[in-house]
Amino acid sequence: MNDAPLLYSPESAARLLGVGRSTVYELLADGSLASLKIGRARRIRREDLVALVDRLAA
């Protein structure tokens, strides 16, 4: 089984992608990156991060 987390905070996603936190929030706002709301916390699925990178690399 993969040890990578299933869900990432916007801050963790930004570190993983090598971009600023505000860039992740812009991607969330314009619909380029999907997220889940769990209580008050916003979380990003690992699959959605991979899909974003795949789209940007194409």
GROMACS elastic network, one bead per residue, 0.5 to 0.9 nm:
[ bonds ]
;  ai    aj funct       b0    kb
    2     5     6  0.82753   500
    3     6     6  0.89689   500
    4     7     6  0.88709   500
    4    46     6  0.82865   500
    5     8     6  0.68963   500
    5    45     6  0.86745   500
    5    46     6  0.72352   500
    6    44     6  0.83737   500
    6    45     6  0.58720   500
    6    46     6  0.54117   500
    6    47     6  0.81171   500
    7    43     6  0.58096   500
    7    44     6  0.53630   500
    7    46     6  0.58403   500
    7    47     6  0.89863   500
    8    11     6  0.78190   500
    8    12     6  0.56804   500
    8    13     6  0.57410   500
    8    42     6  0.85807   500
    8    43     6  0.53864   500
    8    44     6  0.50518   500
    8    45     6  0.63862   500
    8    46     6  0.70255   500
    9    12     6  0.51223   500
    9    13     6  0.60849   500
    9    14     6  0.85275   500
    9    41     6  0.79153   500
    9    42     6  0.64213   500
    9    44     6  0.62565   500
   10    14     6  0.60768   500
   10    15     6  0.87098   500
   10    21     6  0.65456   500
   10    22     6  0.89693   500
   10    24     6  0.63054   500
   10    25     6  0.71856   500
   10    42     6  0.71271   500
   10    43     6  0.66706   500
   10    44     6  0.69067   500
   11    14     6  0.51259   500
   11    15     6  0.64305   500
   11    16     6  0.87054   500
   11    20     6  0.81487   500
   11    21     6  0.56244   500
   11    24     6  0.80438   500
   12    15     6  0.51412   500
   12    16     6  0.61377   500
   12    17     6  0.86086   500
   12    21     6  0.86234   500
   13    17     6  0.60666   500
   13    18     6  0.83551   500
   13    19     6  0.85166   500
   13    21     6  0.81084   500
   13    24     6  0.73503   500
   13    44     6  0.74513   500
   13    46     6  0.88625   500
   13    49     6  0.76747   500
   14    17     6  0.51651   500
   14    18     6  0.58271   500
   14    19     6  0.50641   500
   14    20     6  0.55727   500
   14    21     6  0.53045   500
   14    22     6  0.84564   500
   14    23     6  0.76145   500
   14    24     6  0.60316   500
   15    18     6  0.50219   500
   15    19     6  0.64221   500
   15    20     6  0.74408   500
   15    21     6  0.80402   500
   16    19     6  0.79400   500
   17    20     6  0.86354   500
   17    24     6  0.89298   500
   17    49     6  0.83897   500
   17    53     6  0.84581   500
   19    22     6  0.83120   500
   19    23     6  0.64103   500
   19    24     6  0.74202   500
   20    23     6  0.53014   500
   20    24     6  0.68069   500
   21    24     6  0.52339   500
   21    25     6  0.64253   500
   21    26     6  0.87481   500
   22    25     6  0.50004   500
   22    26     6  0.61347   500
   22    27     6  0.86323   500
   23    26     6  0.50059   500
   23    27     6  0.62331   500
   23    28     6  0.86239   500
   24    27     6  0.50591   500
   24    28     6  0.62211   500
   24    29     6  0.86203   500
   24    33     6  0.79478   500
   25    29     6  0.60657   500
   25    30     6  0.86776   500
   25    33     6  0.88834   500
   26    30     6  0.61754   500
   26    31     6  0.85044   500
   26    32     6  0.84797   500
   26    33     6  0.88789   500
   27    30     6  0.54038   500
   27    31     6  0.61453   500
   27    32     6  0.50107   500
   27    33     6  0.53433   500
   27    34     6  0.83720   500
   28    31     6  0.52642   500
   28    32     6  0.61207   500
   28    34     6  0.61445   500
   28    35     6  0.70698   500
   29    32     6  0.77376   500
   29    33     6  0.80971   500
   30    33     6  0.77929   500
   31    34     6  0.63393   500
   32    52     6  0.72697   500
   33    44     6  0.80426   500
   33    48     6  0.65590   500
   33    49     6  0.72683   500
   33    51     6  0.86384   500
   33    52     6  0.66103   500
   34    43     6  0.89864   500
   34    44     6  0.66616   500
   34    45     6  0.78490   500
   34    48     6  0.63151   500
   34    49     6  0.85100   500
   35    42     6  0.65395   500
   35    43     6  0.55406   500
   35    45     6  0.67059   500
   35    48     6  0.79199   500
   36    41     6  0.82711   500
   36    42     6  0.57406   500
   36    43     6  0.51479   500
   36    44     6  0.61819   500
   36    45     6  0.76962   500
   37    40     6  0.66405   500
   37    41     6  0.57563   500
   37    43     6  0.62713   500
   37    44     6  0.88704   500
   38    41     6  0.52147   500
   38    42     6  0.62793   500
   38    43     6  0.71436   500
   39    42     6  0.81079   500
   44    47     6  0.84575   500
   44    48     6  0.68093   500
   44    49     6  0.72793   500
   45    48     6  0.52711   500
   45    49     6  0.66326   500
   45    50     6  0.88910   500
   46    49     6  0.51853   500
   46    50     6  0.63260   500
   46    51     6  0.86768   500
   47    50     6  0.51049   500
   47    51     6  0.61162   500
   47    52     6  0.86288   500
   48    51     6  0.50080   500
   48    52     6  0.61596   500
   48    53     6  0.86942   500
   49    52     6  0.51205   500
   49    53     6  0.63315   500
   49    54     6  0.86411   500
   50    53     6  0.51986   500
   50    54     6  0.61516   500
   50    55     6  0.86743   500
   51    54     6  0.50125   500
   51    55     6  0.61560   500
   51    56     6  0.86091   500
   52    55     6  0.51551   500
   52    56     6  0.61803   500
   52    57     6  0.85535   500
   53    56     6  0.51088   500
   53    57     6  0.60173   500
   53    58     6  0.86426   500
   54    57     6  0.51388   500
   54    58     6  0.62653   500
   55    58     6  0.53429   500
